[in-house]
Amino acid sequence: MDCSMEKNQGYCTCTYASCSQKYKCCECLHYHRKMDQLPACYFSKDYEKTYDRSVANFLKMREDKKTVMHEAK
């Protein structure tokens, strides 16, 4: 399967300007997996701009989202 960088531009939420994997989803996933991280597209806008791609930060984001949703009820 070929990686369509043009098509991926609509999905990529990475704001890291010098990212060499930008719009190359397969390369991005492999890179972050090797680093025990998740790519930017897994994070909300506020969490993505911290550049903390750790699994712990992802879980914190999910927990924060649950807390906000629970408080709204």
Secondary structure in CASP SS format (residue, H / E / C, confidence):
PFRMAT SS
TARGET T0000
AUTHOR 0000-0000-0000
METHOD secondary structure of the structure
MODEL  1
M C 1.00
D C 1.00
C C 1.00
S C 1.00
M H 1.00
E H 1.00
K H 1.00
N H 1.00
Q C 1.00
G C 1.00
Y C 1.00
C C 1.00
T C 1.00
C C 1.00
T C 1.00
Y C 1.00
A C 1.00
S C 1.00
C C 1.00
S C 1.00
Q C 1.00
K C 1.00
Y C 1.00
K C 1.00
C H 1.00
C H 1.00
E H 1.00
C H 1.00
L H 1.00
H H 1.00
Y H 1.00
H H 1.00
R H 1.00
K H 1.00
M C 1.00
D C 1.00
Q E 1.00
L C 1.00
P C 1.00
A H 1.00
C H 1.00
Y H 1.00
F C 1.00
S C 1.00
K H 1.00
D H 1.00
Y H 1.00
E H 1.00
K C 1.00
T C 1.00
Y C 1.00
D C 1.00
R C 1.00
S E 1.00
V H 1.00
A H 1.00
N H 1.00
F H 1.00
L H 1.00
K H 1.00
M H 1.00
R H 1.00
E H 1.00
D H 1.00
K H 1.00
K H 1.00
T H 1.00
V H 1.00
M H 1.00
H H 1.00
E H 1.00
A H 1.00
K C 1.00
END
